Amino acid sequence: MLFACAIIALIVMLFSHWVYRWRNPKCNGVLPPGSMGLPIIGETIEYLTPYATDDLPPFLQKRISRYGPIFRTNILGQSVVISTDAEVNYRVFQQENNGFELCYSESFTRITGKQGLAGYHGDFHKYLRSLMLKLVSPEALREKMINDMVDNTREHLSSWSKLGKVDAKDGTDEVN
C-alpha cells in the first residue's frame, strides 16, 4: 500500500514538473509574457474559433489587453511569439537572417510542400519571395491586365465595327 502511494506521488510530481516546464519554457533571453495553454494542444482551439467581426480576432484582442502587443503562446503544436506592433514587425523583417529566421508551422509546410516557398530559409527564401512578388505584385498584374484588356477591347470593337448594328447587351454577353 505504501509502495503504491509512493508511485502515485512520484507520477503526480513528474506530471506537475512536466506541466510547469511546458508553461515556463527555458530560453537564453527573456520571453514576453503569455500563456502556453494546455499541454500539447496549447491555445489552438481558441485560436481557431470562428468570429463574426471585421476587427481583430477575439483571440488577439484578449491577449493584447492582457499581455500587451507582444506575447507568447502555443498554436498548432508550435511555441510562438506573436507581435501586433507594426514597428517591431518592421524591425523583425529588416533583421531577417541576422537575429530572426522566418519559419512556417509544420502543418503549413505539409500543405505547401517542402519544395514550396515555406521550405526555404535565408537568402534563397528572399530571392524566391522577390521573384514571386515580381510576378504577382499589383504593378505587374496591373501592367499585364491593362495590356490584355486593351487587346480584348480592340478585338471586340473591331469585330463589332463590321456588323453595322450592335446590341450592347448581347455584345457584352459574348465577351464573358
Salt bridges, closest charged atoms under 4 A:
GLU43 OE2 - ARG63 NH2 2.95
GLU46 OE2 - LYS62 NZ 3.41
GLU46 OE1 - ARG63 NH2 2.96
GLU87 OE2 - ARG91 NH2 2.72
GLU96 OE1 - ARG129 NH2 3.53
GLU101 OE2 - HIS121 ND1 3.74
GLU106 OE2 - ARG110 NH2 3.85
ASP148 OD2 - LYS144 NZ 3.27
ASP173 OD2 - LYS169 NZ 3.48
